[in-house]
Amino acid sequence: MIKVIRMIGLTVLGVIALLAITITLFMYLSPQFGGAATKEQKQLYAKSGNFKDGKFVNRINIPMKIDDKWGLFKDFINKPPTRKPSKVIPVGKIDSLGIVNHDSDITKLTWFGHSTFLLQMDGKTILIDPMMGESPSPHPMVGTKRYSDELPIKIEKLPFIDIVVISHDHYDHLDYPTIKKLKGKVGEFYTPLGVGNHLASWGVNPEKIHELNWWDSITTDSIKLVCTPSRHFSGRGISDRAATLWSSWVIKGKKDNVFFSGDGGYDIHFKEIGDKYGPFDISMIECGQYNEQWSDIHMMPEESIQAAIDLKSKLSMPIHWGAFTLALHEWTDPIDRVTLAAKNLNVALTTPMIGEEIIVGSSEYPTSKWWENY
């Protein structure tokens, strides 16, 4: 009996050791985790005003910790069964010909769920935070699954993409498989400082990568891109937290002005951006995957509406919901709360289904409560 117990113990230890080795090798060898900055790059980042002691920082210090771990554990144990839809969410379909033949005088947005958008402006095709993978994680086996079975269009069917804009390097915004499939049909990539190292490590031509600091701007033909602040953090592995910068973006064309929040908590930067670059014809603002315990880095829905007011936005769209479960709230809680807040404060809100187009500047825009059916 003792020999049997010893053999079982050794077997268990062997399995644990093998698992630990496998995880370690994956963490250090998998391309998913991206690239790292060189010593010379870090010296340049130190001049950005947002880089201290080898890490990027927010404008105010945010303690990156959970104060009430026991409370969070209890919330996790008692999490609602409605954290994801009761059935698969349908998706509106678009085709490559429709994208290619789009009227250049019309600015059009198509939501792909969560924070991914196809923006057509001034004859240019722009992808924002192109996360088109199955799961926002290093590997599909360890991440939550997408609510829909498909996207408005497959990556392989997309036509040439003039511009890709990335807000930060978290998995639900920067997806390795997506970039690998996209990179051969993209003209230029625009990212906050440091994120370009990931793209370069995945085979993107460095000449196509443009890294910007907060408040830096760059113009391509008639479109002006401004990398603006957010209050968040970054990191893809266990040792690279805050190794790259995070941001929001202003995308301004000949007649339309668009804001994309990326991720982040509410702060004075929204009013600063609104004063400097507003008013905006539409603002896509984070609203989802929040919790009181990390409210410094993810807004509550009511704050999303206040951000829209600060930005002087004519129309607002809640994003960062509708595709994945990354927090403990019910999956419709973000959209229900933000809709009520917008009504109370008289803020125009659009709520398209995934794949449903928004014509920027139009007096008509999607407002159905489609989520109530799921």
BALOBA-1460 file (C-alpha; in Angstrom, 3 decimals):
// residues 374
<rec num="1" residu="m" x="0.000" y="0.000" z="0.000"/>
<rec num="2" residu="i" x="2.801" y="2.420" z="0.887"/>
<rec num="3" residu="k" x="4.455" y="1.722" z="-2.479"/>
<rec num="4" residu="v" x="1.177" y="2.419" z="-4.291"/>
<rec num="5" residu="i" x="0.697" y="5.711" z="-2.440"/>
<rec num="6" residu="r" x="4.301" y="6.652" z="-3.181"/>
<rec num="7" residu="m" x="3.833" y="5.862" z="-6.879"/>
<rec num="8" residu="i" x="0.640" y="7.908" z="-7.019"/>
<rec num="9" residu="g" x="2.418" y="10.791" z="-5.286"/>
<rec num="10" residu="l" x="5.333" y="10.653" z="-7.690"/>
<rec num="11" residu="t" x="2.939" y="10.523" z="-10.645"/>
<rec num="12" residu="v" x="1.061" y="13.575" z="-9.396"/>
<rec num="13" residu="l" x="4.310" y="15.467" z="-8.835"/>
<rec num="14" residu="g" x="5.473" y="14.479" z="-12.302"/>
<rec num="15" residu="v" x="2.270" y="15.758" z="-13.880"/>
<rec num="16" residu="i" x="2.545" y="19.034" z="-11.931"/>
<rec num="17" residu="a" x="6.197" y="19.432" z="-12.959"/>
<rec num="18" residu="l" x="5.370" y="18.722" z="-16.609"/>
<rec num="19" residu="l" x="2.516" y="21.214" z="-16.515"/>
<rec num="20" residu="a" x="4.752" y="23.862" z="-14.925"/>
<rec num="21" residu="i" x="7.431" y="23.307" z="-17.589"/>
<rec num="22" residu="t" x="4.844" y="23.482" z="-20.374"/>
<rec num="23" residu="i" x="3.382" y="26.733" z="-19.047"/>
<rec num="24" residu="t" x="6.845" y="28.254" z="-18.586"/>
<rec num="25" residu="l" x="7.925" y="27.315" z="-22.102"/>
<rec num="26" residu="f" x="4.675" y="28.729" z="-23.507"/>
<rec num="27" residu="m" x="5.092" y="31.992" z="-21.611"/>
<rec num="28" residu="y" x="8.635" y="32.523" z="-22.863"/>
<rec num="29" residu="l" x="8.466" y="31.004" z="-26.346"/>
<rec num="30" residu="s" x="4.963" y="31.719" z="-27.654"/>
<rec num="31" residu="p" x="4.830" y="34.624" z="-30.132"/>
<rec num="32" residu="q" x="1.479" y="35.672" z="-28.598"/>
<rec num="33" residu="f" x="3.279" y="37.729" z="-25.976"/>
<rec num="34" residu="g" x="4.880" y="40.002" z="-28.543"/>
<rec num="35" residu="g" x="8.121" y="41.946" z="-28.551"/>
<rec num="36" residu="a" x="9.997" y="44.019" z="-25.994"/>
<rec num="37" residu="a" x="11.598" y="47.456" z="-26.110"/>
<rec num="38" residu="t" x="15.334" y="47.831" z="-26.577"/>
<rec num="39" residu="k" x="17.504" y="49.809" z="-24.183"/>
<rec num="40" residu="e" x="17.651" y="52.624" z="-26.731"/>
<rec num="41" residu="q" x="13.877" y="52.700" z="-27.057"/>
<rec num="42" residu="k" x="13.446" y="52.908" z="-23.299"/>
<rec num="43" residu="q" x="15.780" y="55.891" z="-23.249"/>
<rec num="44" residu="l" x="13.495" y="57.586" z="-25.772"/>
<rec num="45" residu="y" x="10.380" y="56.644" z="-23.782"/>
<rec num="46" residu="a" x="11.941" y="58.289" z="-20.720"/>
<rec num="47" residu="k" x="11.637" y="61.622" z="-22.558"/>
<rec num="48" residu="s" x="7.903" y="61.127" z="-23.214"/>
<rec num="49" residu="g" x="6.755" y="62.436" z="-19.821"/>
<rec num="50" residu="n" x="4.776" y="59.229" z="-19.268"/>
<rec num="51" residu="f" x="7.612" y="56.823" z="-18.427"/>
<rec num="52" residu="k" x="9.179" y="56.333" z="-14.983"/>
<rec num="53" residu="d" x="11.509" y="53.671" z="-13.613"/>
<rec num="54" residu="g" x="11.213" y="51.594" z="-16.769"/>
<rec num="55" residu="k" x="7.391" y="51.655" z="-16.908"/>
<rec num="56" residu="f" x="4.702" y="53.813" z="-18.463"/>
<rec num="57" residu="v" x="2.530" y="55.607" z="-15.934"/>
<rec num="58" residu="n" x="-0.837" y="57.311" z="-15.688"/>
<rec num="59" residu="r" x="-1.063" y="61.023" z="-15.017"/>
<rec num="60" residu="i" x="-2.113" y="60.263" z="-11.452"/>
<rec num="61" residu="n" x="-0.879" y="57.275" z="-9.482"/>
<rec num="62" residu="i" x="-3.327" y="54.366" z="-9.539"/>
<rec num="63" residu="p" x="-2.695" y="51.475" z="-7.125"/>
<rec num="64" residu="m" x="-2.992" y="48.355" z="-9.283"/>
<rec num="65" residu="k" x="-4.456" y="46.087" z="-6.631"/>
<rec num="66" residu="i" x="-7.754" y="44.684" z="-5.405"/>
<rec num="67" residu="d" x="-8.625" y="46.112" z="-1.972"/>
<rec num="68" residu="d" x="-11.326" y="43.612" z="-1.072"/>
<rec num="69" residu="k" x="-10.125" y="40.251" z="-2.393"/>
<rec num="70" residu="w" x="-12.580" y="38.337" z="-0.215"/>
<rec num="71" residu="g" x="-15.477" y="40.413" z="-1.494"/>
<rec num="72" residu="l" x="-14.375" y="39.818" z="-5.064"/>
<rec num="73" residu="f" x="-14.109" y="36.089" z="-4.382"/>
<rec num="74" residu="k" x="-17.669" y="36.045" z="-3.003"/>
<rec num="75" residu="d" x="-18.895" y="37.962" z="-6.064"/>
<rec num="76" residu="f" x="-17.192" y="35.409" z="-8.273"/>
<rec num="77" residu="i" x="-18.787" y="32.496" z="-6.421"/>
<rec num="78" residu="n" x="-22.203" y="34.172" z="-6.630"/>
<rec num="79" residu="k" x="-21.782" y="35.459" z="-10.188"/>
<rec num="80" residu="p" x="-25.072" y="35.754" z="-12.099"/>
<rec num="81" residu="p" x="-25.926" y="33.096" z="-14.688"/>
<rec num="82" residu="t" x="-26.689" y="35.890" z="-17.145"/>
<rec num="83" residu="r" x="-23.044" y="36.929" z="-17.570"/>
<rec num="84" residu="k" x="-23.406" y="35.796" z="-21.167"/>
<rec num="85" residu="p" x="-26.358" y="35.637" z="-23.575"/>
<rec num="86" residu="s" x="-28.827" y="32.757" z="-23.422"/>
<rec num="87" residu="k" x="-28.260" y="32.050" z="-27.116"/>
<rec num="88" residu="v" x="-25.880" y="32.943" z="-29.927"/>
<rec num="89" residu="i" x="-26.016" y="36.602" z="-30.963"/>
<rec num="90" residu="p" x="-26.793" y="37.142" z="-34.669"/>
<rec num="91" residu="v" x="-24.471" y="39.277" z="-36.757"/>
<rec num="92" residu="g" x="-25.221" y="41.529" z="-39.723"/>
<rec num="93" residu="k" x="-23.074" y="40.735" z="-42.743"/>
<rec num="94" residu="i" x="-21.049" y="43.064" z="-44.934"/>
<rec num="95" residu="d" x="-19.054" y="42.231" z="-48.048"/>
<rec num="96" residu="s" x="-15.759" y="43.349" z="-49.531"/>
<rec num="97" residu="l" x="-17.374" y="44.952" z="-52.579"/>
<rec num="98" residu="g" x="-19.545" y="47.106" z="-50.357"/>
<rec num="99" residu="i" x="-16.417" y="48.300" z="-48.546"/>
<rec num="100" residu="v" x="-14.449" y="48.961" z="-51.727"/>
<rec num="101" residu="n" x="-17.299" y="50.795" z="-53.487"/>
<rec num="102" residu="h" x="-18.220" y="52.935" z="-50.490"/>
<rec num="103" residu="d" x="-19.079" y="56.583" z="-51.212"/>
<rec num="104" residu="s" x="-16.038" y="58.566" z="-50.033"/>
<rec num="105" residu="d" x="-18.262" y="61.523" z="-49.073"/>
<rec num="106" residu="i" x="-19.983" y="59.423" z="-46.415"/>
<rec num="107" residu="t" x="-18.329" y="58.451" z="-43.131"/>
<rec num="108" residu="k" x="-19.543" y="55.044" z="-42.024"/>
<rec num="109" residu="l" x="-18.875" y="52.914" z="-38.927"/>
<rec num="110" residu="t" x="-19.499" y="49.187" z="-38.575"/>
<rec num="111" residu="w" x="-19.196" y="47.561" z="-35.144"/>
<rec num="112" residu="f" x="-17.604" y="44.102" z="-34.909"/>
<rec num="113" residu="g" x="-18.452" y="43.726" z="-31.214"/>
<rec num="114" residu="h" x="-16.467" y="44.718" z="-28.124"/>
<rec num="115" residu="s" x="-14.122" y="47.531" z="-29.273"/>
<rec num="116" residu="t" x="-13.452" y="46.596" z="-32.902"/>
<rec num="117" residu="f" x="-14.665" y="48.903" z="-35.669"/>
<rec num="118" residu="l" x="-14.431" y="49.292" z="-39.404"/>
<rec num="119" residu="l" x="-14.381" y="53.031" z="-40.156"/>
<rec num="120" residu="q" x="-14.730" y="54.314" z="-43.705"/>
<rec num="121" residu="m" x="-13.765" y="57.966" z="-44.006"/>
<rec num="122" residu="d" x="-12.604" y="60.189" z="-46.886"/>
<rec num="123" residu="g" x="-12.089" y="57.200" z="-49.142"/>
<rec num="124" residu="k" x="-9.955" y="55.403" z="-46.551"/>
<rec num="125" residu="t" x="-10.703" y="52.090" z="-44.849"/>
<rec num="126" residu="i" x="-9.655" y="52.052" z="-41.195"/>
<rec num="127" residu="l" x="-9.718" y="49.222" z="-38.663"/>
<rec num="128" residu="i" x="-9.771" y="50.169" z="-34.981"/>
<rec num="129" residu="d" x="-8.536" y="47.704" z="-32.336"/>
<rec num="130" residu="p" x="-8.933" y="44.721" z="-34.678"/>
<rec num="131" residu="m" x="-9.640" y="41.850" z="-32.299"/>
<rec num="132" residu="m" x="-11.280" y="39.345" z="-34.640"/>
<rec num="133" residu="g" x="-10.156" y="36.171" z="-32.913"/>
<rec num="134" residu="e" x="-12.141" y="33.543" z="-31.057"/>
<rec num="135" residu="s" x="-10.974" y="34.426" z="-27.555"/>
<rec num="136" residu="p" x="-9.227" y="37.439" z="-25.918"/>
<rec num="137" residu="s" x="-6.447" y="35.399" z="-24.349"/>
<rec num="138" residu="p" x="-3.006" y="33.905" z="-25.074"/>
<rec num="139" residu="h" x="-4.743" y="30.650" z="-26.041"/>
<rec num="140" residu="p" x="-8.418" y="29.851" z="-26.849"/>
<rec num="141" residu="m" x="-8.445" y="27.066" z="-24.260"/>
<rec num="142" residu="v" x="-7.979" y="29.541" z="-21.388"/>
<rec num="143" residu="g" x="-10.148" y="32.421" z="-22.525"/>
<rec num="144" residu="t" x="-13.840" y="33.263" z="-22.753"/>
<rec num="145" residu="k" x="-15.557" y="32.592" z="-26.075"/>
<rec num="146" residu="r" x="-17.124" y="35.151" z="-28.389"/>
<rec num="147" residu="y" x="-20.916" y="35.499" z="-28.076"/>
<rec num="148" residu="s" x="-21.413" y="35.246" z="-31.838"/>
<rec num="149" residu="d" x="-20.403" y="32.396" z="-34.119"/>
<rec num="150" residu="e" x="-19.150" y="34.732" z="-36.819"/>
<rec num="151" residu="l" x="-18.119" y="38.296" z="-37.640"/>
<rec num="152" residu="p" x="-19.628" y="40.769" z="-40.100"/>
<rec num="153" residu="i" x="-16.911" y="39.716" z="-42.542"/>
<rec num="154" residu="k" x="-14.071" y="37.203" z="-42.360"/>
<rec num="155" residu="i" x="-10.538" y="38.592" z="-42.209"/>
<rec num="156" residu="e" x="-9.720" y="36.762" z="-45.427"/>
<rec num="157" residu="k" x="-12.565" y="38.586" z="-47.210"/>
<rec num="158" residu="l" x="-11.512" y="42.077" z="-46.117"/>
<rec num="159" residu="p" x="-10.161" y="44.314" z="-48.880"/>
<rec num="160" residu="f" x="-7.013" y="46.413" z="-48.478"/>
<rec num="161" residu="i" x="-7.006" y="48.274" z="-45.149"/>
<rec num="162" residu="d" x="-5.398" y="51.709" z="-45.364"/>
<rec num="163" residu="i" x="-4.975" y="52.263" z="-41.624"/>
<rec num="164" residu="v" x="-5.036" y="50.143" z="-38.481"/>
<rec num="165" residu="v" x="-5.335" y="52.059" z="-35.195"/>
<rec num="166" residu="i" x="-4.543" y="50.312" z="-31.893"/>
<rec num="167" residu="s" x="-5.278" y="51.715" z="-28.425"/>
<rec num="168" residu="h" x="-3.209" y="49.326" z="-26.263"/>
<rec num="169" residu="d" x="-1.814" y="45.820" z="-26.138"/>
<rec num="170" residu="h" x="-4.369" y="43.869" z="-24.072"/>
<rec num="171" residu="y" x="-5.644" y="40.706" z="-25.733"/>
<rec num="172" residu="d" x="-9.165" y="42.000" z="-26.261"/>
<rec num="173" residu="h" x="-7.756" y="44.898" z="-28.322"/>
<rec num="174" residu="l" x="-4.616" y="43.506" z="-29.948"/>
<rec num="175" residu="d" x="-4.945" y="39.955" z="-31.232"/>
<rec num="176" residu="y" x="-1.951" y="38.034" z="-32.553"/>
<rec num="177" residu="p" x="-3.873" y="35.722" z="-34.957"/>
<rec num="178" residu="t" x="-5.766" y="38.711" z="-36.354"/>
<rec num="179" residu="i" x="-2.585" y="40.700" z="-37.023"/>
<rec num="180" residu="k" x="-0.920" y="37.677" z="-38.640"/>
<rec num="181" residu="k" x="-3.814" y="37.393" z="-41.090"/>
<rec num="182" residu="l" x="-4.156" y="41.138" z="-41.655"/>
<rec num="183" residu="k" x="-0.571" y="42.316" z="-41.944"/>
<rec num="184" residu="g" x="-0.205" y="41.665" z="-45.670"/>
<rec num="185" residu="k" x="-3.182" y="43.855" z="-46.571"/>
<rec num="186" residu="v" x="-2.579" y="46.897" z="-44.343"/>
<rec num="187" residu="g" x="-0.986" y="50.157" z="-45.421"/>
<rec num="188" residu="e" x="-0.048" y="51.728" z="-42.071"/>
<rec num="189" residu="f" x="-0.304" y="50.875" z="-38.361"/>
<rec num="190" residu="y" x="-0.683" y="53.599" z="-35.702"/>
<rec num="191" residu="t" x="-0.090" y="52.726" z="-32.040"/>
<rec num="192" residu="p" x="0.882" y="54.274" z="-28.711"/>
<rec num="193" residu="l" x="4.554" y="54.069" z="-27.725"/>
<rec num="194" residu="g" x="5.945" y="50.540" z="-27.458"/>
<rec num="195" residu="v" x="3.059" y="48.659" z="-29.044"/>
<rec num="196" residu="g" x="4.866" y="48.638" z="-32.364"/>
<rec num="197" residu="n" x="7.369" y="46.164" z="-30.922"/>
<rec num="198" residu="h" x="4.643" y="43.543" z="-30.801"/>
<rec num="199" residu="l" x="3.702" y="44.183" z="-34.417"/>
<rec num="200" residu="a" x="7.316" y="44.041" z="-35.577"/>
<rec num="201" residu="s" x="7.865" y="40.746" z="-33.744"/>
<rec num="202" residu="w" x="4.843" y="39.339" z="-35.610"/>
<rec num="203" residu="g" x="6.283" y="40.188" z="-38.993"/>
<rec num="204" residu="v" x="4.808" y="43.623" z="-39.708"/>
<rec num="205" residu="n" x="7.181" y="45.761" z="-41.754"/>
<rec num="206" residu="p" x="8.656" y="48.332" z="-39.297"/>
<rec num="207" residu="e" x="8.332" y="51.022" z="-41.972"/>
<rec num="208" residu="k" x="4.557" y="50.663" z="-41.699"/>
<rec num="209" residu="i" x="4.514" y="51.159" z="-37.919"/>
<rec num="210" residu="h" x="4.050" y="54.626" z="-36.399"/>
<rec num="211" residu="e" x="4.253" y="54.987" z="-32.615"/>
<rec num="212" residu="l" x="2.846" y="58.115" z="-30.983"/>
<rec num="213" residu="n" x="2.981" y="59.638" z="-27.525"/>
<rec num="214" residu="w" x="-0.029" y="61.296" z="-25.898"/>
<rec num="215" residu="w" x="-1.007" y="64.470" z="-27.775"/>
<rec num="216" residu="d" x="1.167" y="63.568" z="-30.769"/>
<rec num="217" residu="s" x="-0.613" y="63.883" z="-34.113"/>
<rec num="218" residu="i" x="0.039" y="62.665" z="-37.616"/>
<rec num="219" residu="t" x="-1.753" y="63.326" z="-40.901"/>
<rec num="220" residu="t" x="-2.241" y="60.893" z="-43.757"/>
<rec num="221" residu="d" x="-3.883" y="62.522" z="-46.773"/>
<rec num="222" residu="s" x="-7.015" y="64.246" z="-45.393"/>
<rec num="223" residu="i" x="-7.164" y="62.277" z="-42.142"/>
<rec num="224" residu="k" x="-5.587" y="63.528" z="-38.935"/>
<rec num="225" residu="l" x="-4.860" y="61.036" z="-36.153"/>
<rec num="226" residu="v" x="-4.199" y="62.224" z="-32.609"/>
<rec num="227" residu="c" x="-2.994" y="59.877" z="-29.870"/>
<rec num="228" residu="t" x="-4.774" y="61.134" z="-26.767"/>
<rec num="229" residu="p" x="-4.559" y="60.120" z="-23.075"/>
<rec num="230" residu="s" x="-6.466" y="57.414" z="-21.256"/>
<rec num="231" residu="r" x="-6.276" y="56.101" z="-17.684"/>
<rec num="232" residu="h" x="-5.477" y="52.422" z="-17.928"/>
<rec num="233" residu="f" x="-2.508" y="50.030" z="-18.091"/>
<rec num="234" residu="s" x="-0.958" y="47.484" z="-20.455"/>
<rec num="235" residu="g" x="0.718" y="44.095" z="-20.583"/>
<rec num="236" residu="r" x="0.451" y="40.702" z="-22.241"/>
<rec num="237" residu="g" x="2.640" y="38.496" z="-20.016"/>
<rec num="238" residu="i" x="3.566" y="38.051" z="-16.373"/>
<rec num="239" residu="s" x="6.435" y="40.538" z="-16.348"/>
<rec num="240" residu="d" x="5.582" y="43.266" z="-18.874"/>
<rec num="241" residu="r" x="2.894" y="45.311" z="-17.117"/>
<rec num="242" residu="a" x="3.030" y="48.951" z="-18.298"/>
<rec num="243" residu="a" x="5.843" y="48.195" z="-20.746"/>
<rec num="244" residu="t" x="3.817" y="49.880" z="-23.500"/>
<rec num="245" residu="l" x="1.650" y="52.996" z="-23.516"/>
<rec num="246" residu="w" x="-2.177" y="53.006" z="-23.670"/>
<rec num="247" residu="s" x="-4.285" y="55.679" z="-25.328"/>
<rec num="248" residu="s" x="-7.502" y="56.967" z="-26.808"/>
<rec num="249" residu="w" x="-7.648" y="58.342" z="-30.371"/>
<rec num="250" residu="v" x="-9.041" y="61.292" z="-32.303"/>
<rec num="251" residu="i" x="-9.673" y="60.546" z="-35.987"/>
<rec num="252" residu="k" x="-10.544" y="63.709" z="-37.893"/>
<rec num="253" residu="g" x="-11.435" y="63.786" z="-41.585"/>
<rec num="254" residu="k" x="-12.418" y="66.545" z="-43.990"/>
<rec num="255" residu="k" x="-15.875" y="66.928" z="-42.470"/>
<rec num="256" residu="d" x="-16.320" y="64.360" z="-39.704"/>
<rec num="257" residu="n" x="-14.624" y="64.095" z="-36.334"/>
<rec num="258" residu="v" x="-14.517" y="60.755" z="-34.485"/>
<rec num="259" residu="f" x="-13.309" y="59.833" z="-30.989"/>
<rec num="260" residu="f" x="-12.370" y="56.343" z="-29.799"/>
<rec num="261" residu="s" x="-11.821" y="55.914" z="-26.067"/>
<rec num="262" residu="g" x="-9.885" y="52.657" z="-25.950"/>
<rec num="263" residu="d" x="-10.025" y="51.472" z="-22.330"/>
<rec num="264" residu="g" x="-9.759" y="53.461" z="-19.141"/>
<rec num="265" residu="g" x="-11.243" y="55.070" z="-16.087"/>
<rec num="266" residu="y" x="-12.973" y="58.413" z="-16.013"/>
<rec num="267" residu="d" x="-10.738" y="61.460" z="-15.561"/>
<rec num="268" residu="i" x="-10.170" y="65.050" z="-16.625"/>
<rec num="269" residu="h" x="-8.598" y="63.991" z="-19.936"/>
<rec num="270" residu="f" x="-12.034" y="63.677" z="-21.562"/>
<rec num="271" residu="k" x="-12.744" y="67.361" z="-20.995"/>
<rec num="272" residu="e" x="-9.240" y="68.276" z="-22.161"/>
<rec num="273" residu="i" x="-9.733" y="66.286" z="-25.365"/>
<rec num="274" residu="g" x="-13.180" y="67.789" z="-25.877"/>
<rec num="275" residu="d" x="-11.876" y="71.323" z="-25.384"/>
<rec num="276" residu="k" x="-8.935" y="70.772" z="-27.728"/>
<rec num="277" residu="y" x="-10.425" y="68.617" z="-30.478"/>
<rec num="278" residu="g" x="-14.206" y="68.599" z="-30.005"/>
<rec num="279" residu="p" x="-16.986" y="68.705" z="-30.746"/>
<rec num="280" residu="f" x="-17.143" y="65.145" z="-32.063"/>
<rec num="281" residu="d" x="-19.694" y="63.826" z="-34.513"/>
<rec num="282" residu="i" x="-19.534" y="60.464" z="-32.764"/>
<rec num="283" residu="s" x="-17.631" y="59.075" z="-29.792"/>
<rec num="284" residu="m" x="-17.150" y="55.360" z="-29.182"/>
<rec num="285" residu="i" x="-16.782" y="55.152" z="-25.417"/>
<rec num="286" residu="e" x="-15.889" y="52.222" z="-23.183"/>
<rec num="287" residu="c" x="-18.845" y="50.819" z="-21.279"/>
<rec num="288" residu="g" x="-18.440" y="47.306" z="-19.945"/>
<rec num="289" residu="q" x="-16.198" y="44.834" z="-18.078"/>
<rec num="290" residu="y" x="-16.242" y="47.107" z="-15.035"/>
<rec num="291" residu="n" x="-16.296" y="46.549" z="-11.299"/>
<rec num="292" residu="e" x="-16.158" y="48.895" z="-8.318"/>
<rec num="293" residu="q" x="-12.840" y="47.271" z="-7.402"/>
<rec num="294" residu="w" x="-11.183" y="48.369" z="-10.641"/>
<rec num="295" residu="s" x="-13.161" y="51.528" z="-11.375"/>
<rec num="296" residu="d" x="-9.924" y="53.498" z="-11.717"/>
<rec num="297" residu="i" x="-9.140" y="51.690" z="-14.970"/>
<rec num="298" residu="h" x="-12.628" y="50.949" z="-16.366"/>
<rec num="299" residu="m" x="-15.505" y="53.417" z="-16.338"/>
<rec num="300" residu="m" x="-18.924" y="52.742" z="-14.957"/>
<rec num="301" residu="p" x="-21.735" y="53.270" z="-17.523"/>
<rec num="302" residu="e" x="-22.832" y="56.540" z="-15.955"/>
<rec num="303" residu="e" x="-19.272" y="57.846" z="-16.268"/>
<rec num="304" residu="s" x="-19.286" y="56.872" z="-19.941"/>
<rec num="305" residu="i" x="-22.143" y="59.305" z="-20.494"/>
<rec num="306" residu="q" x="-20.360" y="62.032" z="-18.550"/>
<rec num="307" residu="a" x="-17.324" y="61.421" z="-20.779"/>
<rec num="308" residu="a" x="-19.537" y="61.943" z="-23.849"/>
<rec num="309" residu="i" x="-20.675" y="65.262" z="-22.395"/>
<rec num="310" residu="d" x="-17.087" y="66.291" z="-21.642"/>
<rec num="311" residu="l" x="-16.085" y="65.415" z="-25.206"/>
<rec num="312" residu="k" x="-18.915" y="67.566" z="-26.622"/>
<rec num="313" residu="s" x="-20.036" y="64.565" z="-28.594"/>
<rec num="314" residu="k" x="-23.123" y="64.909" z="-30.794"/>
<rec num="315" residu="l" x="-23.647" y="61.144" z="-30.700"/>
<rec num="316" residu="s" x="-22.191" y="58.483" z="-28.439"/>
<rec num="317" residu="m" x="-21.853" y="54.726" z="-28.795"/>
<rec num="318" residu="p" x="-21.152" y="52.390" z="-25.857"/>
<rec num="319" residu="i" x="-18.387" y="49.873" z="-26.613"/>
<rec num="320" residu="h" x="-16.348" y="47.206" z="-24.795"/>
<rec num="321" residu="w" x="-19.412" y="45.005" z="-24.381"/>
<rec num="322" residu="g" x="-21.510" y="42.648" z="-26.490"/>
<rec num="323" residu="a" x="-18.797" y="40.144" z="-27.453"/>
<rec num="324" residu="f" x="-16.975" y="38.680" z="-24.437"/>
<rec num="325" residu="t" x="-17.459" y="38.141" z="-20.707"/>
<rec num="326" residu="l" x="-14.493" y="39.718" z="-18.908"/>
<rec num="327" residu="a" x="-16.149" y="40.860" z="-15.674"/>
<rec num="328" residu="l" x="-18.761" y="39.702" z="-13.162"/>
<rec num="329" residu="h" x="-21.753" y="41.818" z="-14.154"/>
<rec num="330" residu="e" x="-24.662" y="40.596" z="-16.280"/>
<rec num="331" residu="w" x="-23.825" y="40.883" z="-19.959"/>
<rec num="332" residu="t" x="-26.610" y="43.439" z="-20.574"/>
<rec num="333" residu="d" x="-25.905" y="45.515" z="-17.464"/>
<rec num="334" residu="p" x="-23.601" y="47.948" z="-19.339"/>
<rec num="335" residu="i" x="-26.059" y="48.723" z="-22.117"/>
<rec num="336" residu="d" x="-29.076" y="48.936" z="-19.799"/>
<rec num="337" residu="r" x="-27.343" y="51.333" z="-17.435"/>
<rec num="338" residu="v" x="-25.764" y="53.499" z="-20.115"/>
<rec num="339" residu="t" x="-29.063" y="53.770" z="-21.992"/>
<rec num="340" residu="l" x="-30.823" y="54.984" z="-18.848"/>
<rec num="341" residu="a" x="-28.037" y="57.449" z="-18.046"/>
<rec num="342" residu="a" x="-28.111" y="58.838" z="-21.594"/>
<rec num="343" residu="k" x="-31.876" y="59.328" z="-21.388"/>
<rec num="344" residu="n" x="-31.633" y="61.075" z="-18.021"/>
<rec num="345" residu="l" x="-28.935" y="63.463" z="-19.258"/>
<rec num="346" residu="n" x="-30.384" y="63.938" z="-22.745"/>
<rec num="347" residu="v" x="-27.344" y="62.465" z="-24.523"/>
<rec num="348" residu="a" x="-27.874" y="61.022" z="-28.007"/>
<rec num="349" residu="l" x="-26.939" y="57.325" z="-27.991"/>
<rec num="350" residu="t" x="-26.694" y="54.800" z="-30.793"/>
<rec num="351" residu="t" x="-26.986" y="51.063" z="-30.097"/>
<rec num="352" residu="p" x="-26.355" y="49.103" z="-33.308"/>
<rec num="353" residu="m" x="-26.303" y="45.349" z="-33.551"/>
<rec num="354" residu="i" x="-22.954" y="43.835" z="-34.515"/>
<rec num="355" residu="g" x="-22.562" y="44.412" z="-38.251"/>
<rec num="356" residu="e" x="-25.165" y="47.198" z="-38.415"/>
<rec num="357" residu="e" x="-23.782" y="50.353" z="-39.997"/>
<rec num="358" residu="i" x="-23.832" y="53.868" z="-38.576"/>
<rec num="359" residu="i" x="-23.763" y="56.791" z="-41.016"/>
<rec num="360" residu="v" x="-21.835" y="59.490" z="-39.168"/>
<rec num="361" residu="g" x="-23.519" y="62.886" z="-39.283"/>
<rec num="362" residu="s" x="-26.905" y="61.455" z="-40.221"/>
<rec num="363" residu="s" x="-29.995" y="62.348" z="-38.222"/>
<rec num="364" residu="e" x="-30.971" y="58.676" z="-38.280"/>
<rec num="365" residu="y" x="-28.968" y="56.030" z="-36.430"/>
<rec num="366" residu="p" x="-29.623" y="52.600" z="-34.834"/>
<rec num="367" residu="t" x="-31.440" y="52.748" z="-31.490"/>
<rec num="368" residu="s" x="-33.114" y="49.353" z="-31.112"/>
<rec num="369" residu="k" x="-32.840" y="47.398" z="-27.860"/>
<rec num="370" residu="w" x="-31.850" y="44.233" z="-29.730"/>
<rec num="371" residu="w" x="-30.068" y="42.736" z="-26.686"/>
<rec num="372" residu="e" x="-33.379" y="42.212" z="-24.892"/>
<rec num="373" residu="n" x="-33.974" y="39.150" z="-27.077"/>
<rec num="374" residu="y" x="-30.834" y="37.368" z="-25.850"/>
